[in-house]
Amino acid sequence: MFLGIEANRSLYLFTKTNIIRRYAYKLYKLKAFENFVMFLIALSSIKLAAATYEKYLTKDSIWLAASEKFDVVLNVLFLFECVTKLISLGFIMDEGSYIRDSWN
C-alpha cells in the first residue's frame, strides 16, 4: 500500500487504495506542493500588511478591487490545499490525520 497513509478511510469515503486519495497523497508529499503552500502563506502575509493601508483608499480604487479579487484567489488556493490534505490524511479519527498534525 501507500506508506504514510495511516487512516484506513479518509472522510469515511476514500479507502487507502482509492485513486483520488492516492493522487491527493502523491500531491501532498511533493516538495513543490509544500513550497507552493509556503509561498502562498508569504503572499498572504504581504497582502495582510498591505491591507493596513487600504482604509485610506477610495471605494472605487483599482488597488482595492484587485485586492478583493486577490483575497478570493488566495482563499480558493488555501481551500484546495486543505481539501487535498483532508483527502490524503483523513480529518481527525486516526493517528497522522489532518487535525492531529500541529502544522495544520
Secondary structure as UniProt FT lines:
FT   TURN            3..4
FT   STRAND          9..10
FT   TURN            11..13
FT   STRAND          14..15
FT   TURN            16..17
FT   HELIX           19..29
FT   HELIX           31..51
FT   TURN            52..53
FT   HELIX           54..56
FT   TURN            59..60
FT   HELIX           62..89
FT   TURN            95..96
FT   TURN            98..100
FT   TURN            102..103
//
